[in-house]
Amino acid sequence: MKSDRYCREEIWVTRIFLLLTSIAFLFGSLEMLSTFWEQILDHRPFAAIGQITFFVIIALLTYGNFVYQFTRLGYFKRLLKHSPPNREELESIYKSDCPPLAILVPSYKEELDIVRETLLSAALQDYPNRRVVLLIDDPPQPKSYIDFEALQKMRELPNSLQREFNEAAEPLIQAKKEFLERKNSHKSKTSKETEKLIQLYKKVSDWFLNRVEGYDDSSIRRELPDHTRVFMRDSFFREWNELHLQRINELEILLTEGGANPERIEKEYERLACLFSVQFSTFERKKYLNLSHLPNKAMNLNSYIYLLGKRWVEKEESHGILLEEAKGIRSSFEIPAADFLITLDADSVLLPDYILKLAHVMSSPDHENVAVAQTPYSAFPGAPNVLERMAGATTDIQYQIHQGFTHFGATFWVGANAMLRHKALLDICTVYQERGYKIHKYIQDNTVIEDTESSIDLLDVNWNLCNYPERLAYSATPPDFGSLLIQRRRWANGGLIILPKLLRHVFQWPWKLSKFAEAFFRVHYLGSIAAVNIGLVILMGSPLGEGMETYWIAVSSLPYFILYGMDLMRMGYKWFDLIQVYSLNLLLIPVNLAGVFMSINQAITGKQIPFSRTPKVIGRTAMPSLYVIAEYSLLAQLIFGFITNYMHRNWVYSIYNLMNALMLGYAIVKFIGLRSCWEDILLSLNKPPVEIVETVAHLVEPRVTIDLEGAMIYTSETGEEDQIAS
């Protein structure tokens, strides 16, 4: 956590740069509008149209510049005001009944070891009344033995963790029981109880230390990326161990003073008994005919949320199994109620204090109307390749932006992890028919960015959302450009479809100034990918005419890049990484445009876009040849823009296009690779797939061969996975 002085300095720096940006944009705008007026007077309509188009593009880019600087300002203001509660206050939940909590982990054909780490991070949380549910979405009757074996292992994973946790919990639960017997019979002595607590905490510390050492044990094989393994070892299990060593030290000091007070002793026994007392379970919605089979994460979650707090009977039919709510005594199973839910992606990890801190927020009287509390996820540090590091850098920057959104009341639910209030989800529940069955929907699935749309639904019924101002959750970043393409194309898809719903919310009577202030940030979040990327393509390839050259625009953009570089440095990156991030963003322009065009296609045709899962595989994911061609076409366009602007003596924009061309060329070589581009084009020519974007190319041995294995995707038409035969 940065010092107050540092935050104040950054606030002033940001204010100064906001002023500089405003002045530069004002002078640039006056210059461009003056040229536009002269062109109108000279009866040059085409030049005037070009000038106003240029002005609109620059205005949109500057809009993003302002949003970044304002959110940066908001971020540091939040850090300055943030006063995290102490451990004693957080652990007060052990002194009273706390609301039941269910942690939901949706999983579709994920790697077993990745999911294990996610479940461990979800289970090892300081919260008494919690359970972890793995929502397996694989087809329940796999068509291949490999898929069958993987499914069986995934089904068994929660059971194996349950046995491990039960073994660790048993002596702690027994110790609490014995303490209560001594307390009730008035045989409890504070010094003796403190000694017993110290011994128990030492055993707990040893348990976590053994887990730490296990990550360095080569005999324990884990299919984990090295930086993920190191993160779990050092930032999760070692952190837990340190926490308990501190607790031992506190109790030893209290022992020298005669022992802890009775209230503290009882709380410590309660906490120890709850530490490993967690219920693991699995649920598979596709086993049941009358639950949604739509192939996306939102409906996987919705299916389970609908079952909460009820007893169910499985009814055998000739064509499958139906679930019916149990009316009498007999039932097949019961899904316990939950006041709070946590949704956690199967490749994400929570830090030890995640639930403790978010539950404190959700339970406080000041946040009674908060439906979603979250901490936008960060990238796992220490990624081994430059692409993964730079993609992670953009994720870390987004964390800061979303924290700034909250300062201005413009929080979006961003997925990967979040704590949800169940009764808020009930307020946005809708019912529809699917295959003749009534289906309840809480989280919208109209787009592939389901959580973003649900944010607007919650706002419409007067619920709020909140980002907790600490980094408490981390998630995997795609390690190669093929998988990054799938992820970022999905992120770019849906914003335009949700934008009308947002505007209806903003202009809903009665009008409020706060709504329009929020809209400044929310509209940019939903529409910027479309506006900025289309504008950049026009700007980069167009021969800019007379009067379009203004140095003020270059000056107005400088604060953005300086602040961005400063933020990267603060997050542990280097100044040179600013150039690499910019190069990566150039490389993603065709990807973002593909997502935008998918949104437009869905808006026109009404046909829902399939949810494309980001592959998590060993090797690399192949790019469709169309995207390879698009990257080189963009490079050619930049070179063309350089030549034409040079010929028109537009020196600023000729240099601008030349620099962009050099950085895009660098990105193609560094982040994709010339050989990989060639291989992917040959792959498309030789084996034309139905869904080439999801084809996974495993590089078995360099310069030898590419063996294709079908990457499983969600498809909205079949409800099953499409497999690309090799």
N, C-alpha and C positions, 0 to 999 in steps of 0.2 A: 504494500500500500504506500503510495507516494505521500510525502509530507505536505502539510497545509501550505507551506511557503512555496513549494514546487507547483502546487495546483493553482495558487494565486498568480504566480508568474506566467503559467501557461494560459490562464484566462486573459491576462493582459496582452500577451503575445497574439492570441487569437483575435481579440478585439481590434488591435492595431491592424492586423492583416485583413480583417473584415472591412475596416475603413479604407484601406488601400485598394482592396478589390472593388469596393463601391465606387470610389473616385475614378479608378481606371475604366471600369465598365461604363460609368456615366459619360466620360469624355469620349470613349470609343463609340458609344451609342449616338452621341451628338454628331460625331464625325460621319458615321454611316448614314444617319437620317438626313444630314445635310447633303450628302452625295445623292441620296435617293430623291430628295426634293429637286436638285439640279437636273437629274435625269428625267423627272416628270416635266419640268419646264422646257427641257430640250426635246420633248416628244420622243423619248427613247423608252417605250414601254417594256421591251424585253430586258433591257439593262436594269430598269427599275424593279421588275419582277425578280431578277437574279439578286439584286441588292437586298430586297426585303427577305428573300429566302435565306440569304447569307446571314442577315441580322437575326432571323428566327433561330437558326441553328446555333449561332453564337450565344443567343439569349438562353437557349436550353442548356448548353454546356456550362454557362455561368450560373444558371439555376442550381445545377449539381454542385458547383463550386461553393455557392452560398450554403447549401444544405450540409455539405461536409463540415464547413467551418462552424456553422451554428450547432451542429450535433457535437462537435469537438468542444465547443464552449459549454454545452449542456453536460457533457461527460465529466469535465473537470469540476463543474459546479456541484454535480452529484457526489463526486469523490470528496469534495470539501465539506459537504453536509453529512456525509455518511459516517455514522457512529455505530459500528457493529456492537451488538449486545455481548456482554461477557458470557463466559461459559456457564456460570452459575445461573444466569437468567435464562439461557437457552435450555438448560437441563431441568428447568422447573416443570417441564412436561412429565417428568418421572414422579412428581408429587401428586398428580391428579390423573383422572381418566382422560386420555387423549383420543381424538377422533380416529377411527380406523382408516388405514391407508392401504391402497393397492398399487403396486408398481407394475405397469403393463409394458412388456417388451415384445413388440411385434417382430416376427422373424420369418423371412422367406428365403429358403436355400442359402442360409448364411454359413460361414465357416464355424465349426464346432468350438474351436478354441477362442475365437473372437467373442462368441456368445457367452462362453464361460466367464470371461473377464467382465463382460457387461453385467451378468447376473451376480457375480461376486461384488461388484461395486454397488449394485442396487441393494443387495442383501445386507452388506456391512454398513449400515447407517444407524446413527443415533436416533432411533425413534421406536417407542415401545410396541406399538400396535400395527405391525406392517406385514405384508405378504407380497411375494413376487410371483407374477404369472407370465409364463412364456407363451405367447400367442403364436403357435406354429401355423403357418399359412401354406406349407407345402401341400401338394395334392396328397390326400390320405391313402391313395392306392397308386404308388409310383409305377411307372412303366419299365423302369430298368432296375437291375440289381444294385447298381451304384447309388441311385436315388433312394432305394428302399433301405439300404444299409445306413445312409446318411440320416434318413428320417428316424430310424430306430435309435441311433445314437443321440439325436437331438431330443427325442422323447425321453430317453433315459437320463439325460443331463440333469434336470431338476431333481430327480430321485437320488442321484449320486451326491449332489450338493446337499440335499436334505439329510442324508445319512451323516455326512461330514459335519454339518452344523449341529445336528442332534447330539453327536458325540462330544462336541465342544461345549454345548449348552448344558448338558446333564449335570455336571458337578456344580455349575454356577446356580442352576435352579435349585438343586439340593441344598446348597449353602444358604440361599435365601430362605428356604423352608425351615431349615434348622435355626436360622436367626430369628424368624418370626415366633418359633416355639419358645426360644429363650426369652424373647421380648415379652410374650404373653404370660410367661411364668415368672417374669421379673428376675431372671437370672442373667440378663444381658449387662455386661460391663463395657464401658466405652473403650478402655485401653485394649482389652482382649479383642473386641470387635474390630478395632482399627488394625490390630496385628493380623487378624484373619483376612481383612480386606486387602492388606498389603500383599499377603501370600497369594490371594486369588488374582490380584492384578499382575503379579509376577508371572503366574501361569498364563494369563491372557497375553501378556507381553511376549512370552516365549512362543506362543501360538503364532503371533504375527511375525516374529523374527524368523521362525521356521518357514513361513510363506515367503519372506524376503529372500532367504537363502535358497529356496526352491527355484527361484527365477534364474539363479546362476548354476543350477545343477544340470549338467549336460545329459544326465541319464533320464531326466524328465523332458520328454519331447513335446514342444508346443509349437504349433503352426502360427506363430505370431511375428509380425515385423519387429525388428530389434528395438526400434524407438518406442513401440507400444509396450514391449516387455520391460524396458528400462523405466518407462513412465509408471507402469503398474507397480514395479518393485520399489521405486524411490518416492513417487508422489502419492501413492495410495497405501501400500502395506507398510512401508517404512514410516510414513506419516502417522498411521494408526499406532505403530509401535512407540513412536516418540510421544504421542499423546498419552499413552498408558504409563510410560516411564515418568512423565511429568506428574501424573496422578499418584504414582508410587511415592515420588519425592514429596508431594504435598502432604500425603498421609503420614509419611515418616516424620515430617516436621510437626504435624499435629500430635503424633504419638509422644514426642518429647515434651509436649505441653499437657499430657494427660489423656490424649485421644480426641477424636472428632466428636462433635456434638451428636446427640441421638438422631436429629433430623437428617444430618449429613450422612450418617451411617446407613439409615434406612434407604435414603436415595441411592447410595452407592450399591447396596445389595440389589435394589430394583433395577438399576442400570445394568449391572453385570448379568442379572438373570435374563434381561431383554436382549443383550448384545448379540447372541447367536440364536435367539428364539425367533425364527422367521419361517414362515410356511412357503414352500416352493410348490408350484403346480403348473400344469400345462393346459391349454385349451386349443382345440382345433375346430373352427367354425365350419369348415368344409365337410365335416362328417354329417352335418345336419341339413336337411333339405330346406327348412323354413328359416334359415339364417342367410344373410346376404352372401353370395358367391362372387360379387363384383371384385375384380382382381386389383385391389389397391389397399394401401396401409390404413386409410381412413375407415373403410368398411370392416376391416379386421378388428380395429379398435371398437367401432360402433357395435358390432355384434356382441362383444363381451360386455360392454357398458350396459346394454339393454338387459342382460341377465342378472345384473347386480341386485343383491338383496332378495332373491327369490329362490324357491325350490322348484326343481324341474324333473319331469318324467320323460324318459326316452321311449318313444312309441315306434315300434317296428312297422314299416310299410313295405309293400312289395318292391318299391323302387328306391327305398332308402329309409333313413331314420328321421323322425320328426321330434322336435322338442315342444313339450306342452307344460305350462305352469301347473305345478302340483296343487290340487285343491284339498286333498285329504292328508292323511298321515304319511302314506307311502310316497317316496320320491327316489329318483335315480341319483341325484346329487343336488347340492345346494351351493350357490355362489354367495359368499358373505357380502353384506353391504359395505360401502366405503364412502366416507364423507369426502375424502381427498383421493385423487388419482394422480399418478405420475406416469407420463408416457415417455418411454426411453427407447431410442433407436438401438438396434442390436449391435451396432459398431461404436457405441458411445460409452463413456465412463463418467461416473459421478465421483467427486471428491468426498471424503468422509463427512464433511459438515453440510453437504448439500440439503438434505431433507430437514435437518435440525434448523437451519437458517430460514429456508423457505416456509417451513411450517410455522415458525415464529412470526413471519410476515402475515401469512394467511389467517393466523389465529388472533392477531392483534385487532382491537376495536377500530383502529384507524383504517384498516384494510378489509372491512367486512364486505365491501362491494367489489373486491378483486376476484375475478374468475380464474385468471391465469397468472401465476408467478413463475418466473423462469430466470435462468442466467444464460444468455446466448452462448452457444458452445464455442470453444477455441480449438485450434488445431493441436494435435499431439506435437510437442517440441522434438527437435532432433531428427527430423526426417532425413533419410540417407541421400535422396536425389534432389536436384535443384528445382525440378518442376513441382514436386510435392511440397518443398519448402515455400516456394513462391505462391502456390495455391493456398497453402496454410497462412501465408502472410495476409492475403486478401480476406481470409476468414477471420483472422485476428483483428484486422481493421474494421470488419463488419461488426464485430463485438462492440467496439467503441461507438460506432454509429448508432447501433440499437440502444445502447445505454443513453446516448444523447437524445434519442427519440423519446425515451421515458421522461426526461426532464421537461419536454414540451407536451407531455400527455399524448404522445403519438405512438405508443407501443404496439408492435405487431407480435403475435404469436409466431415464432420462427421455427418451431419443430425441433427434432432431435432430442430435446428434453423439456419438460414443463410440469409444474404441479397445477392440477386443475381442481376446481371446486365442483363436486358432482351436481349439486343443485343448480349451478349455473348452466351446466350442459342440459339439464332437463328443461330449462327455459328456452333453449334454442332447438329443441327436438322437433323433427318433422317426420311424417309417416308417408311412405309411398309403397307401391306394389312392385314386386320383383318375382318373376316366374309364378305369379298367382299368389304369392305370400305377402303378408303385411310386414314391412321392414321399417325399423326405427333408425333414424339417422340423427346423430348429434354433431359430429364433425363433418363438414361438407366435403364432398368428393367430386364437385363439378369440375374442378381443375386439379392438376397434379401438385399444386401448392395449397393443399387442403387447409392447413392451419391458418394461412393468411386470410382466406375467405371467412373462416370461422371467427376471426378477430372482429370483422365488421358485424357479423351476426350478434356477437356478445355486446358490442357497443350499442346496437339498435335496441337492446332490452336493458340498457343502463348498467351493464357490468363493465368493469375496467380491467386493464392488464398492466403488469408491472415487471420490470427487469430488476433483479437484485444486483447491486453494483459490485459484485466480486466474480472472479473467474472460478466457477465451481464445477464446470462440466467440459469435457473434451471429446472430440469425435474424430474419426478417421478421415483423412484427405486422400482423394484418388492419387495413386502413385504414377500414373502414366496419362498421356493426353487422351487416349481413347476413352478411358473411364471418366476422366474429367469432362470430356465432351458430353457424355450422357448426363452427368450430374448438372452441369451448368446450362445445358439446353433445357433440362427440366425446370431449373430455377427461373429461366427466362420465359417460360410458358405459363400463362394464366393471369399475369398482371393486368393485361388489357381487358380480360373478361370480367375481372373483379372490379375494375375502375368505376363502371357505372353504378354498382352497388354502393361503393364508397361515396360517390357524388350524391346519390340519393340520401345517404345518411347525413352528409354535410349540410345539404340544403333542406333537410326536414325541419318543418316549423315546430317550435319557435327557433329562429336563428340565434346562434350564440357566437360571440367573437372567438371563444376558445376553440370552437369547431373549425373555424376558418384558419386559425393558427395551426391546429393539428393537420389540416388539409395541406398546408404548405409542405409538410414532410411526408404525409401519407401518399399524396398524389405523385410525388417524386419517386417514392419507393415502388409504386405499382407501374408507373408509366415511363420511368427514366430509361429502362433497358431498351424499349422500343424507340423512344425519341432520340436518345443519344447515339445509338448504333446506326440508325438510319441516317441521322444527321452527319455522323462521321464519314460514312461511305460517300455521301454526296460531297462533303467538304474535301475529302482526300482525293477524289478523282476529277473534280471539276476545274476547268481553267478559269480562275477567278479574273473577272474583268476589271476595268478601270475603276478606281475609287474604293475597291474592297480591301486594299492593303492599309491596315491601321496598326500601329505599334501598340496601341492601348490594349488591344485584346491579348497580346503576348504578356504585357505587364499584369493584366488582371488575372492571368492563370498562374503567375509565379507564386503567390501566397499558397495556393492549393498544393503545388508540388513541394514547396518548402515544408509546409506543415505535415504533409503525408510522409516525407522523408524523416522528419523529426519523430513522428509517431512510430514508424518502423524501427528506428533506433531505440526508442523507449521500450519497444516490445522484444528487443533482443536481436533484431536484424541489422543489416549494414546499409550505409548510404547507397552503395552500388545496387542494392536490392530494389531501390526505387526504379532504376532503369529496367531491371528484370521483371518487376511487377507490371510496369507500363508495357513492356514487350509482350508479356503474357496476355494482358488485356487486349492488345491489338490482335493477337492470335485468336482470341475468343469472339471477335466481332462476327464472323460467319456463324459461329455456334449460337450466339445470342439472337442473331437474326432468324435462325432456324426456329428457335423457340417462339419468337414473336410471330412468325408466319403460321406456326401451329396454332397459336392463340386466335389469330385472325380466321384461320380455316375453321376452327371450332365455333367461333362466333357466327360465321356465315352458314355453315352446314348443320350446326347443332350436334355434330358427332363428337363424342367425348374422346380426348386423346388418351392412348394407353399410357399407363404408368410404367416407365422404363426404370428398372432397378439398376443402381450403380454397381457394376461387377466388382467383387472383391476376390481376386484370383491371383495366383502366382504366375508371373509372366507379364504380358501387356495385352491391352484390349485394342483390337484393330479399329482403325478409322474407316468409315465408308469412303469410297473413292471420291464421292461428290464433295466431301469436306476437304479432302486433300486438294482437289482442283480449286475449290473456293479460296483456300489459303494462298495458292499461287496466283489466282486471279486478283486477289486483293493486293498482292505484292506488285503485280503488273500495273494495277490501277494507280498505286502510289508512285511508281516510276513514271507513268504517263502524266500524273498530276505534277510531278517535279519538272518534267520537260516542258509542259504547256505553260506552267506558271513562270518558268525561266524565260520562255519565249515572250511572254507578256510582260516581262520585267517586274513581276511580283516577287521581289526577292525574299520577303518574309515567308511567304507560303511555298515558294520553291524549296527553301531550306527546310521548312516544316515537313513537306512531303518526302524530301530526301532522308531526313532523320527518321521519319516513320518507316520508310522503306528499309533502311539499314536495321532498325530495331525489329521489324517483322521478320526480315531475313535471319537475324540472329535467333529469334524465337523459334522459327521453323527448324533451324539446325540444332538448337540447344534443347528444346522441349519436345520435339517430335523426332527429328533425325531424318536425314536425307534417305538413308537406307530403308527406314521404316515407312516413309512416304511411298517409295517405290514398291516395297513389298505389299502394302495395302492396296495399291492400284492393281497390281498383278492378282492379288487375292480376289478383288471384285470382278476382274475380267475372267478369271479361271473358274471361280465358284460363286456365281451370282446368287446371293442369299435373299430370302424374303425380308429379313430384318437385319441388314448388315450392321446397323449401328450397335447391335447387341452381340455381335460375334466376338468371341474371345480368342485371340491368337496367343498361344503359348510358345514362346521361343525356347525350344528344347535345348538346342545347342547353337551358339552363334555361327552364322554363315552356313548352316546345314539345311534346316527345313523349318517350315511352320506347320504345326499340327493344329487343326481347328477343333475346338470342342464347343458344342452349343451352349450359349449363355441363355439362361432361363429368364424370361421377362414376363411381366404382367401384360396381358392383352385384353382389351375391353370387349373384344368380339367373341372370343372362344371361352373365356373364363378359365383357360388352362394355359400352360406354358408352351411357347413355340420353341422348337429345337431346330437348330441349323445343323444339318448333318455334315460331317466332315468328309 
